[in-house]
Amino acid sequence: MTDDDGPTWPPTMFTGWQEASEQAMEQQQELLKQMFQAGAGGLDMNQLGAMSQTATFKTRVQSGGRISIPDAEREALDIEEGDIVQTVVIPVKRNRE
């Protein structure tokens, strides 16, 4: 048996994933560009340093519009109850009829 005996996946399946990945990367680059252009408009060097300590995750909106930061991210970023954090919200999927 050779490695070629496994299932073959249609190329269009990977094309969709690649396109979605490229779009996400472009959006992130645009966001960073806008942040850097803000310059004196409120973005200081402390905030730029803080950008190296970021997390990206998906979560559900709970009652009252609340969201939760997963344990692993809170630990990695040393976030404790009462800390003030800044969020960027991008809707991923809507479960509406």
C-alpha positions as CSV (number, residue, x, y, z in Angstrom):
1,M,0.0,0.0,0.0
2,T,1.4,3.5,-0.8
3,D,0.6,6.9,0.5
4,D,-1.4,7.6,-2.7
5,D,-4.0,4.9,-1.7
6,G,-5.7,7.3,0.8
7,P,-8.8,9.3,0.1
8,T,-8.5,12.2,-2.3
9,W,-10.1,15.5,-1.5
10,P,-11.5,17.7,-4.2
11,P,-9.3,20.8,-4.9
12,T,-12.3,23.1,-4.5
13,M,-12.6,22.1,-0.8
14,F,-9.1,23.5,-0.1
15,T,-9.6,26.5,-2.3
16,G,-12.5,27.7,-0.1
17,W,-10.4,27.3,3.1
18,Q,-7.5,29.1,1.5
19,E,-9.7,32.0,0.3
20,A,-11.3,32.4,3.8
21,S,-7.8,32.3,5.4
22,E,-6.5,34.9,2.9
23,Q,-9.5,37.2,3.6
24,A,-9.0,37.0,7.3
25,M,-5.3,37.8,7.0
26,E,-6.2,40.8,4.7
27,Q,-8.7,42.1,7.3
28,Q,-6.1,41.8,10.1
29,Q,-3.5,43.6,8.0
30,E,-6.0,46.4,7.3
31,L,-6.9,46.7,11.0
32,L,-3.2,47.0,11.9
33,K,-2.7,49.6,9.2
34,Q,-5.6,51.7,10.5
35,M,-4.2,51.4,14.0
36,F,-0.7,52.5,13.0
37,Q,-2.2,55.4,11.0
38,A,-4.1,56.5,14.1
39,G,-0.7,57.6,15.5
40,A,-1.2,60.6,17.7
41,G,-4.9,60.1,17.5
42,G,-5.0,58.0,20.6
43,L,-2.6,55.1,19.9
44,D,0.5,55.3,22.0
45,M,3.6,53.1,22.3
46,N,2.2,51.3,25.4
47,Q,-0.7,50.1,23.3
48,L,1.6,49.0,20.5
49,G,3.6,46.9,23.0
50,A,0.3,45.5,24.4
51,M,-0.5,44.2,20.9
52,S,2.0,41.5,21.3
53,Q,-0.2,40.1,24.1
54,T,-3.4,39.4,22.2
55,A,-5.7,36.4,21.9
56,T,-8.1,35.4,19.1
57,F,-11.0,33.1,20.0
58,K,-14.6,32.5,19.3
59,T,-17.3,32.7,22.0
60,R,-21.1,33.0,22.2
61,V,-23.0,36.1,23.2
62,Q,-24.8,35.3,26.5
63,S,-27.8,37.0,28.1
64,G,-27.4,40.7,28.5
65,G,-24.8,40.8,25.7
66,R,-22.1,39.2,27.9
67,I,-19.2,37.3,26.4
68,S,-16.6,35.1,28.2
69,I,-12.9,35.0,27.8
70,P,-11.8,31.3,27.9
71,D,-9.6,30.2,30.8
72,A,-6.6,29.5,28.6
73,E,-6.6,33.1,27.2
74,R,-7.1,34.6,30.6
75,E,-4.2,32.7,32.0
76,A,-1.9,33.4,29.0
77,L,-2.6,37.1,29.1
78,D,-2.7,37.3,33.0
79,I,-6.2,38.7,33.0
80,E,-8.0,38.7,36.3
81,E,-11.5,39.7,37.4
82,G,-11.9,43.4,37.5
83,D,-9.2,44.0,34.8
84,I,-10.2,46.3,32.0
85,V,-9.6,44.9,28.5
86,Q,-10.2,46.1,25.0
87,T,-12.2,44.0,22.5
88,V,-12.8,43.9,18.8
89,V,-16.0,42.1,17.9
90,I,-16.4,40.5,14.4
91,P,-19.6,38.5,13.9
92,V,-18.8,35.0,12.7
93,K,-22.1,33.1,12.4
94,R,-25.6,34.0,13.1
95,N,-28.1,31.4,14.2
96,R,-31.2,33.3,13.2
97,E,-34.2,32.0,11.3
